[in-house]
Amino acid sequence: MSGVSVRDAHALLDVAGRLQYDSRRGAFTLDGLAALCELLGADWVSYYERPITAARASWPLTPKAEVETRPFVGHTAELEATFRSLRHQFKLGNSPAPDDGVALIGDVATDRAWRRTAFYNEWCREVHIEPQARVVLAKADDPIQRALMIDVADDAGRRFGHRERTLLKLIRPTCLRLLAAADAAAERHRALGLTPRELQVLALVRDGMTNGEIATQLFLSPATIRTHLENAFRKIGAHTRTEAIARLGA
């Protein structure tokens, strides 16, 4: 692996093993994102999703999953309004996807030009972040646009380079594989005619929870949980909890 040390290669394998996609939350699990954050020496790693019908300027304001290793300073409602008014200047977030799916801020703006933008001076510096990299996890024709955004603190005095780009290129196929598996499972579930609530209950059954525990977590009665399970069992042709989880698949 050109540009990656033996130590990085071992760490990359560990990150790949810890990365998981939680279909119930619709996001990568925090443990895997934290491992990626540590590998890159980043201060924040965020996972975003948005419908492709949204205007390109409407990059999500809130990530679906985020790991930060330093306090996120100064993120106020006033600064959020500033973000909304200036987000069109966020060249990295709104740039076309590169062929390898990985873009660094230096790819779309020189250091001097980036630091002259209002977005940098009125948002990034105020909340102490420096957008560094974007990993595109969707094709242009996908119904949902997905991406990882990786940041470092604006006072860290460092920028991502060849090592970080290489690591992100190598971990990207793992992310894509996990997303493809989640999409395939979701399609199977839709074909079975299961409702979102039935899927939610079955997922908790898969976690080993009893009907009573599921009822408590979902603020429903045990009788309602039993009805959801009976309906789900009928749809997938299962007679026991074990058989239902096996038929449900991933």
Secondary structure, DSSP 4 states (H G I P E B T S, - for coil): -TT--HHHHHHHHHHHHH--EETTTTEE-HHHHHHHHHHHT-SEEEEEEEETTS-TT---SS-SEEEESS--TT--HHHHHHHHHHGGG-HHHHSPPPTTSEEEHHHHS-HHHHHHSHHIIIIIHHHT-EEEEEEE-S-TT-SEEEEEEEEE-TTS-----HHHHHHHHHHHHHHHHHHHHHHHHHHHHHHHT--HHHHHHHHHHHTT--HHHHHHHHT--HHHHHHHHHHHHHHHT-SSHHHHHHHH--
